[in-house]
Amino acid sequence: ALVSGQEVTMYRDVSETDQFDRILRFIFVGGTFINYELVKQGYATAFRYEPDVSCADLMAQAEVDARAVGFGMWSAQATFES
């Protein structure tokens, strides 16, 4: 919903891909930093992928904040199925 039907802008940090050959990009829609929003709302976790760490501290703090208030997967009502 954050990007559907909208123009996105992608930025690379250092690497093209990670060790699993996944393309690494920071995604923006207008002034919204999508990667950050997903972590901040509790829909993603923050992972540090060396050497691509320009936003690692920002993402880590967003996860701490989401956990503290119980957003998304950090909610007491969140359930996980395997």
MARBA-3410 file (N, C-alpha, C, O; in Angstrom, 1 decimal):
82
0.8,-1.2,0.0,0.0,0.0,0.0,0.9,1.3,0.0,0.4,2.3,-0.5 ~ 2.1,1.2,0.6,2.9,2.3,0.6,3.5,2.7,-0.8,3.8,3.9,-1.0 ~ 3.5,1.8,-1.7,4.1,2.1,-3.0,3.2,1.8,-4.2,3.5,2.2,-5.3 ~ 2.1,1.1,-3.9,1.2,0.7,-5.0,0.8,1.9,-5.9,0.2,2.9,-5.4 ~ 1.0,1.8,-7.2,0.5,2.8,-8.1,1.3,4.1,-8.1,0.9,5.1,-8.7
2.4,4.1,-7.4,3.2,5.3,-7.3,4.6,5.1,-7.9,5.1,4.0,-8.0 ~ 5.2,6.3,-8.2,6.5,6.2,-8.7,7.5,6.1,-7.6,7.4,6.9,-6.6 ~ 8.4,5.1,-7.6,9.4,4.9,-6.6,10.8,5.3,-7.1,11.1,5.3,-8.3 ~ 11.6,5.8,-6.1,13.0,6.1,-6.4,13.8,5.1,-5.6,13.6,5.0,-4.4 ~ 14.8,4.5,-6.2,15.7,3.6,-5.5,17.1,4.1,-5.4,17.6,4.6,-6.4
17.7,3.9,-4.3,19.1,4.3,-4.1,19.9,3.1,-3.6,19.5,2.4,-2.7 ~ 21.1,3.1,-4.1,22.0,2.0,-3.7,23.0,2.6,-2.6,23.3,3.8,-2.7 ~ 23.3,1.8,-1.6,24.3,2.2,-0.6,25.7,1.9,-1.2,26.2,2.8,-1.9 ~ 26.3,0.8,-0.9,27.6,0.5,-1.4,27.5,-0.7,-2.4,28.1,-0.6,-3.5 ~ 26.9,-1.7,-2.1,26.8,-2.9,-2.9,25.6,-3.0,-3.8,24.6,-2.4,-3.5
25.8,-3.7,-4.9,24.6,-4.0,-5.8,23.7,-5.0,-5.1,22.5,-4.9,-5.1 ~ 24.3,-6.1,-4.6,23.6,-7.2,-4.1,24.2,-7.7,-2.7,25.4,-7.3,-2.4 ~ 23.5,-8.5,-2.0,24.0,-9.0,-0.8,24.6,-10.4,-1.0,24.7,-10.9,-2.2 ~ 25.0,-11.1,0.0,25.6,-12.4,-0.1,24.7,-13.5,-0.7,25.1,-14.5,-1.2 ~ 23.4,-13.2,-0.7,22.4,-14.1,-1.3,21.9,-13.7,-2.7,21.0,-14.2,-3.2
22.6,-12.7,-3.2,22.4,-12.2,-4.6,21.1,-11.4,-4.7,20.5,-11.3,-5.7 ~ 20.6,-10.9,-3.5,19.4,-10.0,-3.5,19.8,-8.6,-3.8,20.9,-8.1,-3.2 ~ 19.1,-7.9,-4.6,19.4,-6.5,-4.9,19.1,-5.7,-3.6,18.0,-5.8,-3.1 ~ 20.0,-4.8,-3.2,19.8,-4.0,-2.0,19.6,-2.6,-2.5,20.4,-2.0,-3.2 ~ 18.4,-2.0,-2.0,18.1,-0.6,-2.4,17.3,0.0,-1.2,16.6,-0.7,-0.5
17.5,1.3,-1.1,16.6,2.1,-0.3,15.5,2.6,-1.2,15.8,3.1,-2.3 ~ 14.3,2.6,-0.7,13.1,2.9,-1.6,12.5,4.2,-1.0,12.2,4.3,0.2 ~ 12.2,5.1,-1.9,11.5,6.3,-1.5,10.3,6.5,-2.5,10.4,6.3,-3.6 ~ 9.2,7.0,-1.9,8.0,7.5,-2.6,7.8,8.9,-2.2,7.4,9.2,-1.0 ~ 8.1,9.8,-3.1,8.1,11.2,-2.6,9.1,11.4,-1.5,10.3,11.1,-1.7
8.7,12.0,-0.4,9.6,12.2,0.7,9.5,11.1,1.7,10.1,11.2,2.8 ~ 8.8,10.0,1.4,8.7,8.9,2.4,9.8,7.8,2.1,9.9,7.3,1.0 ~ 10.5,7.5,3.2,11.6,6.5,3.1,10.9,5.2,3.5,10.6,4.9,4.7 ~ 10.5,4.4,2.5,9.7,3.2,2.7,10.4,2.1,3.6,9.7,1.6,4.4 ~ 11.6,1.9,3.4,12.3,0.9,4.2,12.2,1.2,5.7,11.9,0.4,6.5
12.4,2.5,6.0,12.3,3.0,7.4,10.9,2.9,7.9,10.7,2.4,9.0 ~ 9.9,3.2,7.1,8.5,3.2,7.5,8.1,1.7,7.8,7.4,1.5,8.8 ~ 8.6,0.8,7.1,8.2,-0.6,7.3,8.8,-1.1,8.7,8.1,-1.8,9.4 ~ 10.0,-0.7,9.0,10.6,-1.0,10.3,9.9,-0.3,11.4,9.6,-0.9,12.4 ~ 9.7,1.0,11.2,9.1,1.9,12.2,7.6,1.4,12.6,7.2,1.5,13.7
6.9,0.9,11.6,5.6,0.4,11.8,5.5,-1.1,12.3,4.4,-1.6,12.5 ~ 6.7,-1.7,12.4,6.7,-3.1,12.9,6.4,-4.1,11.9,6.1,-5.2,12.3 ~ 6.6,-3.8,10.6,6.4,-4.8,9.6,7.7,-5.4,9.0,7.6,-6.2,8.1 ~ 8.8,-4.9,9.5,10.1,-5.4,9.1,11.1,-5.3,10.2,10.9,-4.5,11.1 ~ 12.1,-6.0,10.2,13.2,-5.9,11.2,14.4,-5.3,10.6,14.6,-5.3,9.4
15.2,-4.7,11.4,16.4,-4.0,11.0,17.6,-5.0,11.0,17.8,-5.7,12.0 ~ 18.2,-5.2,9.9,19.4,-6.0,9.8,20.6,-5.2,9.2,20.4,-4.3,8.4 ~ 21.7,-5.5,9.7,22.9,-4.8,9.3,23.6,-5.7,8.3,24.1,-6.8,8.6 ~ 23.8,-5.2,7.1,24.4,-5.9,6.0,25.7,-5.1,5.6,25.6,-4.2,4.8 ~ 26.8,-5.5,6.2,28.1,-4.9,5.8,28.4,-5.1,4.3,28.1,-6.2,3.8
28.9,-4.1,3.6,29.3,-2.8,4.1,28.2,-1.7,3.9,28.5,-0.5,4.0 ~ 27.0,-2.2,3.6,25.9,-1.3,3.4,25.2,-0.8,4.7,24.1,-1.3,5.0 ~ 25.8,0.1,5.4,25.4,0.4,6.7,25.1,1.9,6.9,25.0,2.4,8.0 ~ 24.9,2.6,5.8,24.6,4.1,5.9,23.4,4.4,6.7,23.3,5.5,7.3 ~ 22.4,3.5,6.7,21.1,3.7,7.5,20.9,2.7,8.6,19.9,2.7,9.2
22.0,2.0,8.9,21.8,0.9,9.9,21.4,1.4,11.3,20.5,0.8,11.9 ~ 22.0,2.5,11.7,21.6,3.0,13.1,20.2,3.6,13.1,19.5,3.4,14.0 ~ 19.8,4.2,12.0,18.4,4.7,11.9,17.4,3.6,11.9,16.4,3.7,12.6 ~ 17.7,2.5,11.2,16.8,1.4,11.1,16.8,0.7,12.5,15.7,0.2,12.9 ~ 17.9,0.5,13.1,18.0,-0.1,14.4,17.1,0.6,15.5,16.4,0.0,16.3
17.2,2.0,15.4,16.4,2.8,16.4,14.9,2.7,16.1,14.1,2.6,17.0 ~ 14.6,2.6,14.8,13.2,2.5,14.4,12.6,1.1,14.9,11.5,1.1,15.4 ~ 13.4,0.1,14.9,13.0,-1.2,15.4,12.8,-1.1,16.9,11.8,-1.7,17.5 ~ 13.8,-0.5,17.6,13.7,-0.4,19.1,12.4,0.4,19.4,11.6,0.0,20.3 ~ 12.1,1.4,18.7,10.9,2.2,18.9,9.6,1.4,18.7,8.7,1.5,19.5
9.6,0.7,17.6,8.4,-0.1,17.2,8.2,-1.2,18.3,7.0,-1.5,18.7 ~ 9.2,-1.8,18.8,9.1,-2.8,19.8,8.6,-2.2,21.1,7.7,-2.8,21.8 ~ 9.1,-1.0,21.4,8.7,-0.4,22.7,7.2,0.0,22.8,6.6,-0.1,23.8 ~ 6.6,0.3,21.6,5.2,0.7,21.6,4.3,-0.5,21.1,3.1,-0.3,21.1 ~ 4.9,-1.6,20.7,4.2,-2.7,20.3,3.5,-2.6,18.9,2.4,-3.1,18.7
4.2,-2.0,18.0,3.7,-1.9,16.6,3.9,-3.2,15.8,4.8,-3.9,16.0 ~ 2.9,-3.5,14.9,3.1,-4.6,14.0,3.4,-5.9,14.6,2.6,-6.4,15.5 ~ 4.5,-6.5,14.2,4.8,-7.9,14.7,5.2,-7.8,16.2,5.3,-8.9,16.8 ~ 5.4,-6.7,16.7,5.8,-6.5,18.1,4.6,-6.4,19.0,4.7,-6.2,20.2 ~ 3.4,-6.4,18.4,2.1,-6.2,19.1,1.9,-7.5,20.0,2.3,-8.6,19.6
1.3,-7.3,21.1,0.9,-8.5,22.0,0.0,-9.4,21.3,-0.1,-10.6,21.6 ~ -0.8,-8.9,20.3,-1.8,-9.6,19.6,-1.2,-10.3,18.3,-1.9,-11.1,17.7 ~ 0.0,-10.0,18.0,0.6,-10.6,16.8,0.7,-12.1,16.9,1.2,-12.6,17.9 ~ 0.3,-12.8,15.8,0.5,-14.2,15.8,1.3,-14.6,14.6,1.2,-13.9,13.5 ~ 2.0,-15.7,14.7,2.9,-16.1,13.6,2.5,-17.5,13.3,2.4,-18.4,14.2
2.4,-17.8,12.0,2.1,-19.2,11.5,3.3,-19.7,10.8,4.0,-18.9,10.0 ~ 3.7,-20.9,10.9,4.8,-21.5,10.1,4.3,-22.4,9.1,5.1,-22.9,8.3
END
